[in-house]
């Protein structure tokens, strides 16, 4: 019987092999977040594609959000790729979406896998006391050090002008270009500080998944604990985030 990790790999086989530029993925992810995980930050973004979504009636957007998240939680993992493909083909018919049709579909699939009931993960709005906007990623289950959190993945951008994936560059500098549900697992710096103790780290899967990244547990993680990723990131050191290591 296939393992859960193997089932996720099979469901994401198409997405993991696709090549998208950073710009394509960034805009596609903004569109997906505007529908599924809206924040004030996203609502201020400019651009023809995002304006289409922001002009939709609120009731319509809320209906889409509820339909998508409710449906993907209930159907089996193997049916998610077909459902997401149908959802995108029926909902993203505006010509502005045409250049972004494929990246939207692949990112939606990654979010759907996290929302699906077998994932053992969930996304929830950030707590007000965390002084953050947006959503946070949590585990439903107890995790042991070394466990692979295979449901939580990211799409790695591809620089078409050089023919090289951005893995090496992303490892060194900017986690924000790992787009997909992993963006809701905040990144902290090394070494960990008391203000924010990381519990997971990035791993790049085997060669049959060349354009993906996921997580492995650094320590035992309790049910409902927030996922925080260890990362040496100078940009975060200078940020005003309460998760930045210069904040005690």
Secondary structure, DSSP 8 states (H G I E B T S, - for coil): ---HHHHHHHHTHHHHH----HHHHHHHHHHHHHHHS--HHHHT--SHHHHHHHTS-HHHHHHHHHHHHHHHHHS-GGGHHHHHHHHHHHH--SGGGGGGHHHHHHHHHHHHHHHSGGG-EEEEE--GGGT--SEEEEESS-B-TT-EEEEEEEEE-EETTTTEESHHHHHHS-GGGEESGGGGS-EE-SS-BTTB---EEEE---GGGTTEEEEEESS-B-TT-B--EE---HHHHTS--TTSTT--
